Amino acid sequence: MGLVKAFQSAYFDWYGGGANSLASGYSRGMGLGAEIIGTFVLVYTVFSATDPKRSARDSHVPLCVSICCYLLS
């Protein structure tokens, strides 16, 4: 958190130190559900991309993980 405050102090002050809260209209249960689903998708993508039983796994691992992270953000 110190690096964010050091390099982007205007954003840090504007958002009150971070964006660790839900938007209005979303409950804590919905946020928890979204985190669980997102974590499952990311872990499943990493495990399936690095599965040693797959023959062509080395070339597309970074692409698969990057696309998954982009879609979850």
All heavy atoms as TSV, in Angstrom:
chain	resi	resn	atom	element	x	y	z
A	1	MET	N	N	0.822	-1.180	0.000
A	1	MET	CA	C	0.000	0.000	0.000
A	1	MET	C	C	0.871	1.250	0.000
A	1	MET	O	O	0.461	2.269	-0.511
A	1	MET	CB	C	-0.916	-0.027	1.214
A	1	MET	CG	C	-1.784	1.181	1.301
A	1	MET	SD	S	-3.500	0.854	1.339
A	1	MET	CE	C	-3.856	0.851	3.045
A	2	GLY	N	N	2.058	1.143	0.533
A	2	GLY	CA	C	2.947	2.288	0.549
A	2	GLY	C	C	3.386	2.724	-0.833
A	2	GLY	O	O	3.563	3.919	-1.085
A	3	LEU	N	N	3.569	1.759	-1.753
A	3	LEU	CA	C	3.967	2.112	-3.115
A	3	LEU	C	C	2.851	2.850	-3.844
A	3	LEU	O	O	3.107	3.803	-4.580
A	3	LEU	CB	C	4.359	0.856	-3.894
A	3	LEU	CG	C	5.665	0.203	-3.484
A	3	LEU	CD1	C	5.871	-1.092	-4.246
A	3	LEU	CD2	C	6.816	1.141	-3.719
A	4	VAL	N	N	1.624	2.432	-3.647
A	4	VAL	CA	C	0.505	3.116	-4.291
A	4	VAL	C	C	0.407	4.540	-3.780
A	4	VAL	O	O	0.226	5.480	-4.550
A	4	VAL	CB	C	-0.816	2.354	-4.040
A	4	VAL	CG1	C	-1.996	3.132	-4.579
A	4	VAL	CG2	C	-0.770	0.978	-4.649
A	5	LYS	N	N	0.534	4.708	-2.493
A	5	LYS	CA	C	0.469	6.048	-1.917
A	5	LYS	C	C	1.635	6.913	-2.384
A	5	LYS	O	O	1.472	8.109	-2.625
A	5	LYS	CB	C	0.463	5.950	-0.393
A	5	LYS	CG	C	0.205	7.264	0.279
A	5	LYS	CD	C	0.076	7.092	1.784
A	5	LYS	CE	C	-0.231	8.411	2.443
A	5	LYS	NZ	N	-0.365	8.268	3.892
A	6	ALA	N	N	2.799	6.306	-2.555
A	6	ALA	CA	C	3.971	7.066	-2.970
A	6	ALA	C	C	3.894	7.501	-4.432
A	6	ALA	O	O	4.235	8.640	-4.762
A	6	ALA	CB	C	5.238	6.241	-2.743
A	7	PHE	N	N	3.417	6.620	-5.301
A	7	PHE	CA	C	3.430	6.928	-6.724
A	7	PHE	C	C	2.143	7.556	-7.229
A	7	PHE	O	O	2.157	8.275	-8.218
A	7	PHE	CB	C	3.732	5.664	-7.538
A	7	PHE	CG	C	5.150	5.206	-7.403
A	7	PHE	CD1	C	5.458	4.061	-6.705
A	7	PHE	CD2	C	6.183	5.944	-7.948
A	7	PHE	CE1	C	6.756	3.637	-6.564
A	7	PHE	CE2	C	7.497	5.538	-7.814
A	7	PHE	CZ	C	7.785	4.381	-7.114
A	8	GLN	N	N	1.030	7.279	-6.590
A	8	GLN	CA	C	-0.252	7.814	-7.045
A	8	GLN	C	C	-1.022	8.373	-5.854
A	8	GLN	O	O	-2.114	7.921	-5.517
A	8	GLN	CB	C	-1.058	6.734	-7.745
A	8	GLN	CG	C	-0.389	6.234	-8.998
A	8	GLN	CD	C	-1.256	5.216	-9.716
A	8	GLN	OE1	O	-2.165	4.636	-9.153
A	8	GLN	NE2	N	-0.948	5.000	-10.975
A	9	SER	N	N	-0.463	9.389	-5.230
A	9	SER	CA	C	-1.069	9.915	-4.007
A	9	SER	C	C	-2.434	10.545	-4.259
A	9	SER	O	O	-3.304	10.487	-3.392
A	9	SER	CB	C	-0.131	10.930	-3.352
A	9	SER	OG	O	0.093	12.022	-4.230
A	10	ALA	N	N	-2.659	11.122	-5.444
A	10	ALA	CA	C	-3.965	11.720	-5.735
A	10	ALA	C	C	-5.057	10.654	-5.765
A	10	ALA	O	O	-6.144	10.844	-5.188
A	10	ALA	CB	C	-3.916	12.461	-7.066
A	11	TYR	N	N	-4.799	9.519	-6.420
A	11	TYR	CA	C	-5.780	8.434	-6.451
A	11	TYR	C	C	-5.964	7.827	-5.066
A	11	TYR	O	O	-7.080	7.475	-4.675
A	11	TYR	CB	C	-5.355	7.341	-7.425
A	11	TYR	CG	C	-5.427	7.749	-8.868
A	11	TYR	CD1	C	-4.302	7.748	-9.664
A	11	TYR	CD2	C	-6.632	8.126	-9.428
A	11	TYR	CE1	C	-4.363	8.128	-10.984
A	11	TYR	CE2	C	-6.706	8.508	-10.746
A	11	TYR	CZ	C	-5.571	8.503	-11.528
A	11	TYR	OH	O	-5.657	8.873	-12.832
A	12	PHE	N	N	-4.868	7.718	-4.331
A	12	PHE	CA	C	-4.952	7.158	-2.984
A	12	PHE	C	C	-5.852	8.017	-2.103
A	12	PHE	O	O	-6.712	7.502	-1.387
A	12	PHE	CB	C	-3.544	7.061	-2.391
A	12	PHE	CG	C	-3.495	6.390	-1.057
A	12	PHE	CD1	C	-3.443	5.013	-0.976
A	12	PHE	CD2	C	-3.502	7.128	0.111
A	12	PHE	CE1	C	-3.395	4.376	0.255
A	12	PHE	CE2	C	-3.457	6.499	1.338
A	12	PHE	CZ	C	-3.406	5.128	1.409
A	13	ASP	N	N	-5.677	9.325	-2.171
A	13	ASP	CA	C	-6.498	10.229	-1.369
A	13	ASP	C	C	-7.943	10.266	-1.867
A	13	ASP	O	O	-8.882	10.324	-1.081
A	13	ASP	CB	C	-5.908	11.635	-1.377
A	13	ASP	CG	C	-4.555	11.687	-0.691
A	13	ASP	OD1	O	-4.296	10.824	0.176
A	13	ASP	OD2	O	-3.756	12.573	-1.035
A	14	TRP	N	N	-8.123	10.233	-3.181
A	14	TRP	CA	C	-9.473	10.320	-3.757
A	14	TRP	C	C	-10.327	9.108	-3.378
A	14	TRP	O	O	-11.492	9.237	-3.043
A	14	TRP	CB	C	-9.375	10.414	-5.279
A	14	TRP	CG	C	-10.712	10.413	-5.960
A	14	TRP	CD1	C	-11.337	9.343	-6.517
A	14	TRP	CD2	C	-11.587	11.519	-6.147
A	14	TRP	NE1	N	-12.535	9.703	-7.047
A	14	TRP	CE2	C	-12.723	11.042	-6.842
A	14	TRP	CE3	C	-11.529	12.866	-5.804
A	14	TRP	CZ2	C	-13.778	11.860	-7.178
A	14	TRP	CZ3	C	-12.587	13.680	-6.163
A	14	TRP	CH2	C	-13.684	13.176	-6.832
A	15	TYR	N	N	-9.750	7.927	-3.417
A	15	TYR	CA	C	-10.492	6.709	-3.122
A	15	TYR	C	C	-10.398	6.290	-1.655
A	15	TYR	O	O	-10.851	5.209	-1.294
A	15	TYR	CB	C	-10.017	5.559	-4.012
A	15	TYR	CG	C	-10.390	5.755	-5.455
A	15	TYR	CD1	C	-9.434	5.994	-6.411
A	15	TYR	CD2	C	-11.719	5.706	-5.853
A	15	TYR	CE1	C	-9.785	6.190	-7.732
A	15	TYR	CE2	C	-12.083	5.909	-7.167
A	15	TYR	CZ	C	-11.102	6.141	-8.101
A	15	TYR	OH	O	-11.460	6.336	-9.403
A	16	GLY	N	N	-9.813	7.094	-0.836
A	16	GLY	CA	C	-9.751	6.783	0.589
A	16	GLY	C	C	-8.806	5.647	0.923
A	16	GLY	O	O	-9.058	4.876	1.836
A	17	GLY	N	N	-7.754	5.485	0.168
A	17	GLY	CA	C	-6.756	4.472	0.469
A	17	GLY	C	C	-6.891	3.202	-0.325
A	17	GLY	O	O	-6.092	2.309	-0.209
A	18	GLY	N	N	-7.872	3.078	-1.138
A	18	GLY	CA	C	-8.044	1.877	-1.939
A	18	GLY	C	C	-9.495	1.687	-2.327
A	18	GLY	O	O	-10.363	2.471	-1.952
A	19	ALA	N	N	-9.748	0.665	-3.077
A	19	ALA	CA	C	-11.111	0.374	-3.524
A	19	ALA	C	C	-11.560	-0.968	-2.975
A	19	ALA	O	O	-12.071	-1.802	-3.692
A	19	ALA	CB	C	-11.172	0.384	-5.051
A	20	ASN	N	N	-11.367	-1.187	-1.704
A	20	ASN	CA	C	-11.710	-2.465	-1.087
A	20	ASN	C	C	-13.119	-2.432	-0.513
A	20	ASN	O	O	-13.351	-2.722	0.649
A	20	ASN	CB	C	-10.702	-2.817	0.001
A	20	ASN	CG	C	-9.336	-3.063	-0.560
A	20	ASN	OD1	O	-9.219	-3.535	-1.670
A	20	ASN	ND2	N	-8.311	-2.753	0.197
A	21	SER	N	N	-14.059	-2.033	-1.334
A	21	SER	CA	C	-15.452	-2.028	-0.915
A	21	SER	C	C	-16.319	-2.365	-2.119
A	21	SER	O	O	-15.896	-2.243	-3.256
A	21	SER	CB	C	-15.840	-0.672	-0.338
A	21	SER	OG	O	-15.722	0.328	-1.320
A	22	LEU	N	N	-17.535	-2.775	-1.833
A	22	LEU	CA	C	-18.466	-3.119	-2.900
A	22	LEU	C	C	-19.186	-1.865	-3.386
A	22	LEU	O	O	-19.401	-0.930	-2.620
A	22	LEU	CB	C	-19.497	-4.130	-2.398
A	22	LEU	CG	C	-18.947	-5.509	-2.056
A	22	LEU	CD1	C	-20.009	-6.330	-1.350
A	22	LEU	CD2	C	-18.477	-6.209	-3.300
A	23	ALA	N	N	-19.556	-1.878	-4.637
A	23	ALA	CA	C	-20.345	-0.780	-5.177
A	23	ALA	C	C	-21.742	-0.823	-4.575
A	23	ALA	O	O	-22.206	-1.859	-4.091
A	23	ALA	CB	C	-20.415	-0.881	-6.700
A	24	SER	N	N	-22.404	0.289	-4.600
A	24	SER	CA	C	-23.753	0.322	-4.041
A	24	SER	C	C	-24.667	-0.595	-4.853
A	24	SER	O	O	-24.558	-0.687	-6.071
A	24	SER	CB	C	-24.296	1.746	-4.042
A	24	SER	OG	O	-24.374	2.235	-5.365
A	25	GLY	N	N	-25.554	-1.290	-4.163
A	25	GLY	CA	C	-26.460	-2.213	-4.820
A	25	GLY	C	C	-26.012	-3.660	-4.773
A	25	GLY	O	O	-26.742	-4.540	-5.203
A	26	TYR	N	N	-24.804	-3.918	-4.266
A	26	TYR	CA	C	-24.288	-5.280	-4.157
A	26	TYR	C	C	-24.139	-5.646	-2.684
A	26	TYR	O	O	-23.616	-4.874	-1.894
A	26	TYR	CB	C	-22.940	-5.428	-4.856
A	26	TYR	CG	C	-23.028	-5.272	-6.340
A	26	TYR	CD1	C	-22.692	-4.081	-6.966
A	26	TYR	CD2	C	-23.453	-6.317	-7.136
A	26	TYR	CE1	C	-22.781	-3.941	-8.327
A	26	TYR	CE2	C	-23.538	-6.187	-8.505
A	26	TYR	CZ	C	-23.198	-4.997	-9.096
A	26	TYR	OH	O	-23.291	-4.864	-10.444
A	27	SER	N	N	-24.567	-6.853	-2.346
A	27	SER	CA	C	-24.452	-7.310	-0.959
A	27	SER	C	C	-23.106	-8.002	-0.748
A	27	SER	O	O	-22.381	-8.299	-1.696
A	27	SER	CB	C	-25.586	-8.269	-0.628
A	27	SER	OG	O	-25.432	-9.470	-1.371
A	28	ARG	N	N	-22.798	-8.266	0.501
A	28	ARG	CA	C	-21.551	-8.971	0.810
A	28	ARG	C	C	-21.576	-10.389	0.265
A	28	ARG	O	O	-20.555	-10.924	-0.146
A	28	ARG	CB	C	-21.330	-9.011	2.314
A	28	ARG	CG	C	-20.978	-7.673	2.886
A	28	ARG	CD	C	-20.717	-7.775	4.359
A	28	ARG	NE	N	-20.339	-6.472	4.889
A	28	ARG	CZ	C	-20.140	-6.235	6.152
A	28	ARG	NH1	N	-20.279	-7.209	7.040
A	28	ARG	NH2	N	-19.805	-5.045	6.550
A	29	GLY	N	N	-22.749	-11.005	0.270
A	29	GLY	CA	C	-22.873	-12.352	-0.282
A	29	GLY	C	C	-22.593	-12.395	-1.772
A	29	GLY	O	O	-21.957	-13.333	-2.268
A	30	MET	N	N	-23.053	-11.372	-2.487
A	30	MET	CA	C	-22.780	-11.317	-3.928
A	30	MET	C	C	-21.292	-11.098	-4.183
A	30	MET	O	O	-20.718	-11.692	-5.100
A	30	MET	CB	C	-23.598	-10.209	-4.577
A	30	MET	CG	C	-25.089	-10.487	-4.579
A	30	MET	SD	S	-26.062	-9.093	-5.165
A	30	MET	CE	C	-25.644	-9.082	-6.881
A	31	GLY	N	N	-20.661	-10.270	-3.369
A	31	GLY	CA	C	-19.217	-10.063	-3.506
A	31	GLY	C	C	-18.425	-11.312	-3.209
A	31	GLY	O	O	-17.467	-11.641	-3.915
A	32	LEU	N	N	-18.838	-12.032	-2.163
A	32	LEU	CA	C	-18.169	-13.283	-1.817
A	32	LEU	C	C	-18.360	-14.315	-2.923
A	32	LEU	O	O	-17.412	-15.008	-3.307
A	32	LEU	CB	C	-18.704	-13.819	-0.497
A	32	LEU	CG	C	-18.128	-15.151	-0.026
A	32	LEU	CD1	C	-16.634	-15.011	0.246
A	32	LEU	CD2	C	-18.861	-15.638	1.195
A	33	GLY	N	N	-19.563	-14.401	-3.460
A	33	GLY	CA	C	-19.823	-15.338	-4.558
A	33	GLY	C	C	-18.986	-15.022	-5.786
A	33	GLY	O	O	-18.444	-15.922	-6.434
A	34	ALA	N	N	-18.862	-13.743	-6.106
A	34	ALA	CA	C	-18.045	-13.340	-7.258
A	34	ALA	C	C	-16.579	-13.686	-7.035
A	34	ALA	O	O	-15.894	-14.144	-7.960
A	34	ALA	CB	C	-18.201	-11.845	-7.512
A	35	GLU	N	N	-16.077	-13.499	-5.820
A	35	GLU	CA	C	-14.689	-13.846	-5.517
A	35	GLU	C	C	-14.464	-15.354	-5.607
A	35	GLU	O	O	-13.439	-15.803	-6.123
A	35	GLU	CB	C	-14.310	-13.351	-4.121
A	35	GLU	CG	C	-14.110	-11.869	-4.035
A	35	GLU	CD	C	-12.887	-11.386	-4.784
A	35	GLU	OE1	O	-11.894	-12.139	-4.856
A	35	GLU	OE2	O	-12.928	-10.266	-5.293
A	36	ILE	N	N	-15.410	-16.137	-5.111
A	36	ILE	CA	C	-15.270	-17.591	-5.166
A	36	ILE	C	C	-15.266	-18.080	-6.607
A	36	ILE	O	O	-14.413	-18.881	-7.008
A	36	ILE	CB	C	-16.386	-18.270	-4.344
A	36	ILE	CG1	C	-16.152	-18.028	-2.860
A	36	ILE	CG2	C	-16.462	-19.762	-4.639
A	36	ILE	CD1	C	-17.301	-18.454	-1.980
A	37	ILE	N	N	-16.194	-17.590	-7.408
A	37	ILE	CA	C	-16.263	-17.999	-8.814
A	37	ILE	C	C	-15.030	-17.553	-9.574
A	37	ILE	O	O	-14.443	-18.315	-10.349
A	37	ILE	CB	C	-17.550	-17.471	-9.467
A	37	ILE	CG1	C	-18.764	-18.181	-8.867
A	37	ILE	CG2	C	-17.515	-17.654	-10.979
A	37	ILE	CD1	C	-20.084	-17.579	-9.268
A	38	GLY	N	N	-14.595	-16.314	-9.358
A	38	GLY	CA	C	-13.406	-15.813	-10.041
A	38	GLY	C	C	-12.152	-16.575	-9.680
A	38	GLY	O	O	-11.323	-16.889	-10.536
A	39	THR	N	N	-12.001	-16.908	-8.394
A	39	THR	CA	C	-10.849	-17.689	-7.960
A	39	THR	C	C	-10.875	-19.084	-8.564
A	39	THR	O	O	-9.842	-19.605	-9.007
A	39	THR	CB	C	-10.809	-17.770	-6.427
A	39	THR	OG1	O	-10.752	-16.438	-5.900
A	39	THR	CG2	C	-9.610	-18.560	-5.946
A	40	PHE	N	N	-12.059	-19.704	-8.600
A	40	PHE	CA	C	-12.172	-21.029	-9.215
A	40	PHE	C	C	-11.783	-20.991	-10.686
A	40	PHE	O	O	-11.037	-21.856	-11.162
A	40	PHE	CB	C	-13.599	-21.560	-9.068
A	40	PHE	CG	C	-13.823	-22.835	-9.837
A	40	PHE	CD1	C	-13.348	-24.034	-9.351
A	40	PHE	CD2	C	-14.487	-22.809	-11.053
A	40	PHE	CE1	C	-13.547	-25.210	-10.060
A	40	PHE	CE2	C	-14.689	-23.976	-11.775
A	40	PHE	CZ	C	-14.216	-25.181	-11.280
A	41	VAL	N	N	-12.267	-19.992	-11.419
A	41	VAL	CA	C	-11.950	-19.895	-12.850
A	41	VAL	C	C	-10.446	-19.717	-13.056
A	41	VAL	O	O	-9.845	-20.355	-13.923
A	41	VAL	CB	C	-12.745	-18.744	-13.503
A	41	VAL	CG1	C	-12.248	-18.448	-14.903
A	41	VAL	CG2	C	-14.226	-19.070	-13.528
A	42	LEU	N	N	-9.821	-18.870	-12.249
A	42	LEU	CA	C	-8.379	-18.648	-12.388
A	42	LEU	C	C	-7.585	-19.914	-12.063
A	42	LEU	O	O	-6.683	-20.299	-12.812
A	42	LEU	CB	C	-7.930	-17.499	-11.497
A	42	LEU	CG	C	-6.442	-17.163	-11.532
A	42	LEU	CD1	C	-6.019	-16.763	-12.936
A	42	LEU	CD2	C	-6.126	-16.074	-10.545
A	43	VAL	N	N	-7.912	-20.575	-10.962
A	43	VAL	CA	C	-7.188	-21.794	-10.578
A	43	VAL	C	C	-7.408	-22.896	-11.611
A	43	VAL	O	O	-6.471	-23.605	-11.989
A	43	VAL	CB	C	-7.615	-22.251	-9.165
A	43	VAL	CG1	C	-7.091	-23.637	-8.839
A	43	VAL	CG2	C	-7.132	-21.259	-8.132
A	44	TYR	N	N	-8.633	-23.039	-12.088
A	44	TYR	CA	C	-8.922	-24.046	-13.105
A	44	TYR	C	C	-8.140	-23.769	-14.389
A	44	TYR	O	O	-7.603	-24.691	-15.008
A	44	TYR	CB	C	-10.420	-24.076	-13.401
A	44	TYR	CG	C	-10.820	-25.145	-14.376
A	44	TYR	CD1	C	-10.950	-26.457	-13.961
A	44	TYR	CD2	C	-11.051	-24.849	-15.710
A	44	TYR	CE1	C	-11.305	-27.454	-14.854
A	44	TYR	CE2	C	-11.407	-25.829	-16.616
A	44	TYR	CZ	C	-11.539	-27.139	-16.173
A	44	TYR	OH	O	-11.880	-28.111	-17.068
A	45	THR	N	N	-8.050	-22.506	-14.772
A	45	THR	CA	C	-7.295	-22.141	-15.979
A	45	THR	C	C	-5.817	-22.467	-15.821
A	45	THR	O	O	-5.197	-23.027	-16.728
A	45	THR	CB	C	-7.473	-20.648	-16.285
A	45	THR	OG1	O	-8.859	-20.373	-16.456
A	45	THR	CG2	C	-6.729	-20.244	-17.536
A	46	VAL	N	N	-5.246	-22.121	-14.688
A	46	VAL	CA	C	-3.822	-22.390	-14.458
A	46	VAL	C	C	-3.555	-23.894	-14.429
A	46	VAL	O	O	-2.607	-24.383	-15.057
A	46	VAL	CB	C	-3.338	-21.721	-13.157
A	46	VAL	CG1	C	-1.950	-22.191	-12.772
A	46	VAL	CG2	C	-3.370	-20.216	-13.295
A	47	PHE	N	N	-4.399	-24.643	-13.728
A	47	PHE	CA	C	-4.190	-26.088	-13.651
A	47	PHE	C	C	-4.379	-26.766	-15.004
A	47	PHE	O	O	-3.635	-27.671	-15.361
A	47	PHE	CB	C	-5.116	-26.715	-12.620
A	47	PHE	CG	C	-4.665	-26.524	-11.200
A	47	PHE	CD1	C	-5.521	-26.766	-10.154
A	47	PHE	CD2	C	-3.381	-26.107	-10.893
A	47	PHE	CE1	C	-5.114	-26.599	-8.840
A	47	PHE	CE2	C	-2.961	-25.933	-9.596
A	47	PHE	CZ	C	-3.828	-26.180	-8.568
A	48	SER	N	N	-5.377	-26.340	-15.758
A	48	SER	CA	C	-5.586	-26.985	-17.058
A	48	SER	C	C	-4.522	-26.574	-18.072
A	48	SER	O	O	-4.157	-27.361	-18.942
A	48	SER	CB	C	-6.982	-26.661	-17.603
A	48	SER	OG	O	-7.094	-25.290	-17.890
A	49	ALA	N	N	-4.009	-25.369	-17.953
A	49	ALA	CA	C	-2.970	-24.929	-18.895
A	49	ALA	C	C	-1.624	-25.556	-18.593
A	49	ALA	O	O	-0.788	-25.705	-19.485
A	49	ALA	CB	C	-2.856	-23.404	-18.865
A	50	THR	N	N	-1.395	-25.944	-17.353
A	50	THR	CA	C	-0.102	-26.523	-16.981
A	50	THR	C	C	-0.191	-28.027	-16.739
A	50	THR	O	O	0.712	-28.601	-16.131
A	50	THR	CB	C	0.450	-25.841	-15.719
A	50	THR	OG1	O	-0.502	-25.985	-14.657
A	50	THR	CG2	C	0.723	-24.376	-15.968
A	51	ASP	N	N	-1.221	-28.657	-17.208
A	51	ASP	CA	C	-1.404	-30.101	-17.029
A	51	ASP	C	C	-0.319	-30.848	-17.801
A	51	ASP	O	O	-0.164	-30.669	-19.008
A	51	ASP	CB	C	-2.785	-30.504	-17.529
A	51	ASP	CG	C	-3.109	-31.952	-17.254
A	51	ASP	OD1	O	-2.361	-32.580	-16.481
A	51	ASP	OD2	O	-4.104	-32.449	-17.787
A	52	PRO	N	N	0.438	-31.692	-17.133
A	52	PRO	CA	C	1.525	-32.395	-17.824
A	52	PRO	C	C	1.034	-33.428	-18.845
A	52	PRO	O	O	1.808	-33.861	-19.693
A	52	PRO	CB	C	2.304	-33.075	-16.698
A	52	PRO	CG	C	1.392	-33.119	-15.548
A	52	PRO	CD	C	0.417	-31.986	-15.704
A	53	LYS	N	N	-0.213	-33.815	-18.799
A	53	LYS	CA	C	-0.737	-34.787	-19.756
A	53	LYS	C	C	-1.036	-34.163	-21.115
A	53	LYS	O	O	-1.194	-34.875	-22.098
A	53	LYS	CB	C	-2.012	-35.427	-19.204
A	53	LYS	CG	C	-1.778	-36.234	-17.949
A	53	LYS	CD	C	-3.069	-36.775	-17.393
A	53	LYS	CE	C	-2.825	-37.467	-16.067
A	53	LYS	NZ	N	-4.076	-37.875	-15.439
A	54	ARG	N	N	-1.085	-32.840	-21.165
A	54	ARG	CA	C	-1.331	-32.158	-22.439
A	54	ARG	C	C	-0.022	-32.046	-23.210
A	54	ARG	O	O	1.031	-31.787	-22.641
A	54	ARG	CB	C	-1.918	-30.781	-22.206
A	54	ARG	CG	C	-3.276	-30.834	-21.547
A	54	ARG	CD	C	-3.766	-29.446	-21.226
A	54	ARG	NE	N	-3.836	-28.625	-22.404
A	54	ARG	CZ	C	-4.967	-28.223	-22.958
A	54	ARG	NH1	N	-6.105	-28.575	-22.428
A	54	ARG	NH2	N	-4.951	-27.471	-24.029
A	55	SER	N	N	-0.077	-32.202	-24.511
A	55	SER	CA	C	1.159	-32.190	-25.299
A	55	SER	C	C	1.609	-30.773	-25.653
A	55	SER	O	O	2.790	-30.472	-25.611
A	55	SER	CB	C	0.971	-33.012	-26.567
A	55	SER	OG	O	-0.085	-32.480	-27.340
A	56	ALA	N	N	0.713	-29.892	-26.011
A	56	ALA	CA	C	1.088	-28.535	-26.420
A	56	ALA	C	C	0.707	-27.552	-25.323
A	56	ALA	O	O	-0.147	-26.708	-25.482
A	56	ALA	CB	C	0.402	-28.178	-27.728
A	57	ARG	N	N	1.385	-27.647	-24.189
A	57	ARG	CA	C	0.990	-26.817	-23.064
A	57	ARG	C	C	1.909	-25.627	-22.815
A	57	ARG	O	O	1.521	-24.661	-22.207
A	57	ARG	CB	C	0.896	-27.662	-21.802
A	57	ARG	CG	C	2.184	-28.264	-21.363
A	57	ARG	CD	C	1.999	-28.966	-20.026
A	57	ARG	NE	N	3.074	-29.877	-19.738
A	57	ARG	CZ	C	4.281	-29.536	-19.346
A	57	ARG	NH1	N	4.583	-28.281	-19.235
A	57	ARG	NH2	N	5.190	-30.452	-19.088
A	58	ASP	N	N	3.141	-25.684	-23.270
A	58	ASP	CA	C	4.102	-24.654	-22.896
A	58	ASP	C	C	3.907	-23.325	-23.606
A	58	ASP	O	O	4.212	-22.289	-23.058
A	58	ASP	CB	C	5.529	-25.150	-23.151
A	58	ASP	CG	C	5.882	-26.312	-22.249
A	58	ASP	OD1	O	5.326	-26.368	-21.143
A	58	ASP	OD2	O	6.685	-27.156	-22.658
A	59	SER	N	N	3.386	-23.337	-24.805
A	59	SER	CA	C	3.350	-22.104	-25.576
A	59	SER	C	C	2.176	-21.196	-25.232
A	59	SER	O	O	2.249	-19.997	-25.442
A	59	SER	CB	C	3.309	-22.431	-27.067
A	59	SER	OG	O	2.127	-23.166	-27.353
A	60	HIS	N	N	1.095	-21.725	-24.694
A	60	HIS	CA	C	-0.091	-20.908	-24.494
A	60	HIS	C	C	-0.423	-20.642	-23.025
A	60	HIS	O	O	-1.428	-20.024	-22.727
A	60	HIS	CB	C	-1.289	-21.561	-25.166
A	60	HIS	CG	C	-1.707	-22.851	-24.534
A	60	HIS	ND1	N	-1.034	-24.023	-24.761
A	60	HIS	CD2	C	-2.694	-23.131	-23.655
A	60	HIS	CE1	C	-1.611	-24.986	-24.066
A	60	HIS	NE2	N	-2.613	-24.474	-23.382
A	61	VAL	N	N	0.393	-21.057	-22.103
A	61	VAL	CA	C	0.102	-20.865	-20.684
A	61	VAL	C	C	0.003	-19.382	-20.324
A	61	VAL	O	O	-0.986	-18.965	-19.714
A	61	VAL	CB	C	1.143	-21.591	-19.807
A	61	VAL	CG1	C	0.974	-21.220	-18.350
A	61	VAL	CG2	C	1.028	-23.085	-19.997
A	62	PRO	N	N	0.969	-18.545	-20.670
A	62	PRO	CA	C	0.835	-17.127	-20.308
A	62	PRO	C	C	-0.382	-16.466	-20.950
A	62	PRO	O	O	-1.027	-15.626	-20.330
A	62	PRO	CB	C	2.132	-16.493	-20.826
A	62	PRO	CG	C	3.081	-17.607	-20.959
A	62	PRO	CD	C	2.269	-18.810	-21.298
A	63	LEU	N	N	-0.699	-16.841	-22.164
A	63	LEU	CA	C	-1.854	-16.263	-22.835
A	63	LEU	C	C	-3.152	-16.645	-22.136
A	63	LEU	O	O	-4.012	-15.800	-21.897
A	63	LEU	CB	C	-1.894	-16.703	-24.300
A	63	LEU	CG	C	-3.066	-16.180	-25.113
A	63	LEU	CD1	C	-3.003	-14.663	-25.216
A	63	LEU	CD2	C	-3.069	-16.816	-26.479
A	64	CYS	N	N	-3.295	-17.901	-21.770
A	64	CYS	CA	C	-4.509	-18.361	-21.082
A	64	CYS	C	C	-4.687	-17.662	-19.738
A	64	CYS	O	O	-5.782	-17.199	-19.409
A	64	CYS	CB	C	-4.467	-19.866	-20.873
A	64	CYS	SG	S	-4.601	-20.818	-22.373
A	65	VAL	N	N	-3.630	-17.571	-18.974
A	65	VAL	CA	C	-3.717	-16.936	-17.661
A	65	VAL	C	C	-3.974	-15.438	-17.808
A	65	VAL	O	O	-4.777	-14.860	-17.071
A	65	VAL	CB	C	-2.438	-17.220	-16.844
A	65	VAL	CG1	C	-2.432	-16.448	-15.547
A	65	VAL	CG2	C	-2.312	-18.710	-16.584
A	66	SER	N	N	-3.364	-14.807	-18.782
A	66	SER	CA	C	-3.583	-13.376	-19.003
A	66	SER	C	C	-5.015	-13.083	-19.407
A	66	SER	O	O	-5.627	-12.131	-18.923
A	66	SER	CB	C	-2.629	-12.860	-20.081
A	66	SER	OG	O	-1.308	-13.047	-19.691
A	67	ILE	N	N	-5.568	-13.877	-20.289
A	67	ILE	CA	C	-6.951	-13.684	-20.714
A	67	ILE	C	C	-7.891	-13.904	-19.536
A	67	ILE	O	O	-8.848	-13.139	-19.331
A	67	ILE	CB	C	-7.291	-14.617	-21.894
A	67	ILE	CG1	C	-6.565	-14.149	-23.142
A	67	ILE	CG2	C	-8.798	-14.652	-22.140
A	67	ILE	CD1	C	-6.689	-15.097	-24.311
A	68	CYS	N	N	-7.626	-14.902	-18.736
A	68	CYS	CA	C	-8.460	-15.171	-17.555
A	68	CYS	C	C	-8.404	-13.990	-16.574
A	68	CYS	O	O	-9.442	-13.561	-16.080
A	68	CYS	CB	C	-8.000	-16.451	-16.893
A	68	CYS	SG	S	-8.973	-16.911	-15.465
A	69	CYS	N	N	-7.234	-13.477	-16.307
A	69	CYS	CA	C	-7.113	-12.337	-15.400
A	69	CYS	C	C	-7.790	-11.101	-15.956
A	69	CYS	O	O	-8.428	-10.337	-15.233
A	69	CYS	CB	C	-5.642	-12.040	-15.121
A	69	CYS	SG	S	-4.848	-13.285	-14.107
A	70	TYR	N	N	-7.686	-10.888	-17.260
A	70	TYR	CA	C	-8.346	-9.749	-17.892
A	70	TYR	C	C	-9.870	-9.858	-17.779
A	70	TYR	O	O	-10.545	-8.882	-17.456
A	70	TYR	CB	C	-7.925	-9.648	-19.353
A	70	TYR	CG	C	-8.665	-8.572	-20.100
A	70	TYR	CD1	C	-8.342	-7.235	-19.909
A	70	TYR	CD2	C	-9.681	-8.891	-20.995
A	70	TYR	CE1	C	-9.030	-6.246	-20.582
A	70	TYR	CE2	C	-10.365	-7.906	-21.672
A	70	TYR	CZ	C	-10.036	-6.594	-21.461
A	70	TYR	OH	O	-10.712	-5.601	-22.126
A	71	LEU	N	N	-10.395	-11.040	-18.010
A	71	LEU	CA	C	-11.842	-11.216	-17.971
A	71	LEU	C	C	-12.382	-11.121	-16.543
A	71	LEU	O	O	-13.530	-10.718	-16.347
A	71	LEU	CB	C	-12.232	-12.558	-18.588
A	71	LEU	CG	C	-12.001	-12.677	-20.089
A	71	LEU	CD1	C	-12.326	-14.089	-20.564
A	71	LEU	CD2	C	-12.844	-11.668	-20.841
A	72	LEU	N	N	-11.580	-11.477	-15.551
A	72	LEU	CA	C	-12.041	-11.423	-14.175
A	72	LEU	C	C	-11.895	-10.043	-13.555
A	72	LEU	O	O	-12.468	-9.786	-12.503
A	72	LEU	CB	C	-11.275	-12.436	-13.328
A	72	LEU	CG	C	-11.565	-13.898	-13.647
A	72	LEU	CD1	C	-10.681	-14.795	-12.819
A	72	LEU	CD2	C	-13.036	-14.220	-13.413
A	73	SER	N	N	-11.135	-9.164	-14.178
A	73	SER	CA	C	-10.948	-7.842	-13.563
A	73	SER	C	C	-12.014	-6.860	-13.961
A	73	SER	O	O	-12.866	-7.038	-14.705
A	73	SER	CB	C	-9.602	-7.273	-13.922
A	73	SER	OG	O	-9.499	-7.092	-15.316
